[in-house]
Amino acid sequence: MKACHPWLKCDAKITLISTISTSVVKTVYLAEWKKYKIVLSVLSSYEYENDFKQNLFMIKSLNSNNTVQLIGFCENNILTQYYSLGSALNVNYHLTHSLKTYDTVMLRLDLCINYASIINFLHTSPVGIRVMCDSNSLEKTLSQFLITDDLKLIINDLDATPKVDKQGILCGNKPLEGSFVAPEQLWPYAEQKYDSKKMLKYNEKTDIWKIPDICNWILGGRTETDVLKYKLFNFHKICKSRDPSKRPSAKHVLEMYNNVRNYL
């Protein structure tokens, strides 16, 4: 990570250290290559091989400062950079404990800007408009992001980021529930059994609905952020419009956040 290397291939000598996480798609290990700590993701089940390969395709296609750093790949194995601060779920813990001296309103707003920037990046990506489908709860959404050593957010899991076409998309083939997901993602016929064929499709504006919840969580409960939350309240209300067409674009959200930062 301190020098340029070609992507590692199947002949790379990797030593496993410990298991980080396990899911139906992949098992993630902390590993080591030439004294560098790295992350090894291994396909868990061939049933989900397409999802696993989609993740690799997206990481390779979107390789940038918004995404996890790819180090190498071999068949159903992916090597990426190790980020010691973990997922975005750890933001509040780190900022109230080991990184307390860095905890400012401006830093927290910068993390909101980071998040909006990544969503805008996905919505304007070189491989089409991409939507975060694996984002059905606050916790699940935050777990898709990592914290870098210089306290920025990057997206890590890209296996559920389908391309939006003219017809729109559906996230999965099961009914979604809760207030975190956008209204258009909910099954509208309560008296009927869920049928994905009857479900109306939607687009990237589902990501916009979720931005206020993510940002308010990042801002935390400190009184110092009250002025900022008040400043964003009306704009966040527009992001929560039940009519998706009335929600701003991710680019507009990013512009608004930057304007508020300049104001502060």
N, C-alpha and C positions, 0 to 999 in steps of 0.2 A: 504493500500500500504506500510505501515511501518511494518506490521507483516503478517504472513501467515494465510490465511483463506481459507476454502473450497469455491468453486464457489457458488455464491448466486443462489438461486432457486426461485420458484414462491411465496414463503412466505416472501421474503425480502420486507421491508417497504421502498419504494422509494418516494421521494418528487420531483416533477418537478419544475424547476426554470425558464427556458426559452427555446425557440426553437433556435437551432444552424443552422440547414439547413433542406431543404426538397427536395426530388428527387422522381422519379417515383418508385424507389425501397424501399426507407426508409425515415422516418422522424427522425431527430437526435435532442435529447434534452439534455440540461445541467440539471442534476438532483443531488440529494443529498442522501447519505446513511450514517447514523450515523456521520453527520457533515463532511463527505468526499464528495467533488465534484466528480461526476462521469458522464459518458455519457451513455444515454439510446437511442438505435436505435430500432425503431419500424417499422415493415413492413407497407408500404404505400398502396400496392395493391396486392391482391392474385395472380394477373397476373404475378407478379415478385417474387413469393414465392420461386421458385427454386434458383434464384439469391441470395436472402436473406439467404437461408439455405446454399448455397455454401460459402458465406462469413463466416458464423459461422464455417462450416467444416474446412475451410482453417485456420482461426484464431486458432482453437483448434489444428489442425494438425501441424502448423508451430510455435506454441507458443515458442518464443525466444526473445532475445534482439533486433532482427530485426523487430519484429511485435508489434502492439498495444497490451497492456496488457489486457487480458480477465479477467473480474471479475465475470461474471455470465450470465445465460441465462434462459429464460422461454418462451416456445412456440415460438411466433414470436417477441421476445424481446431479445436484446443483451445488456449487460452491460460491458463497457470498461473503462479504466482509462481516466481521464480528463487531457489534456495537454494544459496548459494555453497559450502557444505561438502559438497555432493553426497550420495550415497547412504549408507546405514548401513554399507556395506562399508568406508567410510573411518573409522569410529569409532576403531579402534585406532591407525591412522596419525596422525590428528589429535591424539589424547590422548598420544601419545608424541613428537610433534614440535611443531607450531605452537601447540597448546593444552595443552602439558605442565603448565602451572601450574594447570589446572582438573582434572587427573587425580587423582580421589580415589575411594575405594571407594564412598562415598555417591553420587557422580555416576553411577558405573557401575551401581549398584543402581537408581538413578532411571531409567536407560535401560531396564533390565529391566522396571521398573514401567510405563514408557511403552509398551513392547511388549505386555505383558499387558493393559494398559488398551485398546489398539487392538483386540486380539483380542476382548476382552470387548465392545467397541463393535460390532464386526462381528457377533458372536453375538447381540446384542440390538438390532440396528439397526431403524430405522423402516420398512425395506423387507424385513423378515424376517431369519432366521438366515442369515448369509453365511459361506462358507468360502473360505479362501485356497487356490485350486487351483494357482496358479503358484508353488508352493513345494516343489519336488521335490529341492532341495539347499539347503544352508546359504547358499551364495553367491547363488543365485537368489532365495531368500526375502529376504535382506538388501537385495538390489537393488531390492525393491519399496518400500523406505522411504527417506525423506530425513531429513537432520539440519538442524534449524532453527538460526538464528543464536544462539538462547539455549539450545542444546544439548539439544533434545528431539527425539524421533522422531515423524514423521507418515507416514501411508501415502500412496503416490503412485500406484501402478498398481492399478487396480481392475477391469480388464477380465476377469479370471478369478476372479470371486467369486460363484459361483452360489448360488441360494437353496435351502436344504434343505427338502424336503417330507417327507411321511410315509414315502415309499419310500427317501429318502436321495439321494445324488448319486454320480456318477463324475467324476473329474477327467481329462478328455480321453478319447480313444479308443485310446490306446496303453498298453502295459504299463509300469508304473513299477518302478524298481529302487532298491536301496541301503537302508542302515539309517536314513537320515534320514527317509524317508517312513514313515508308520504301517504296522504289519503288515497291517492290513485293506485297505491300498491295493495290496498285492502280489498278483500272479497266483498263486493257490494250487495250480494243477494243473501242476506242472513238466513232466509227460510229455505235456501237450497244448499245441497251438498256442493263443495268446491269442485269446479271443473275448469281446468286451465284453458280449455278451448273457448270457454265463455268469458274469460277474463280479458278485459281491455288492456292493451299494451300501453306502455308509458316510455318516457325518455329521460335524458340526463337531468331534468329539473327535479328528480327525486333526490339527487345529491344536494341541491340547493336547500331543500326543506330541512335537511339535517345539519347544515352549517351552524345555525344559531345555537343549537344544543351543544355541539362540539366546542364552539368558541366560548360559550358561557361556562362550560365545565373547565376549560383551560384557564379562564380568568380566575376561577376559584371564588371563595367566599369572603375574601379580604375587603374591608371597607374602602381601601384605596382604589379598588376597581369599580366602585359604585358609579362614579362620574362617567367612566368609560361605558359601563353597561347602559346607563341612561342615554348617553350619546348614540348608542347603537340600537336602542329599543325600537324606534319606529322603523328603521331599516330592516331589522331582524323580523319585524312583524310582516313586512312585505315578502321576505323569504319564506314565511309560513303561510302565504296565500293558498287557499284551497284550490284555486284555479292555477295549474302549473304555468300557464302562459303569462300570468301576472307576476311570477317570480323573476328576479333579476338573473342575468347570466353570471357564471362564475367570474368572468372578467370584470363585471360590474361590482360584484362583491369585493374582489381584490382591490379595485379602485377605491371603493368606499372605505375599506380598512386602512388603506394607505393615506387617504385624506384625513381620517380620524387620527392616525399616528402623527401626521404633520401638524394637526390642530393641537395635539398634546405637547 
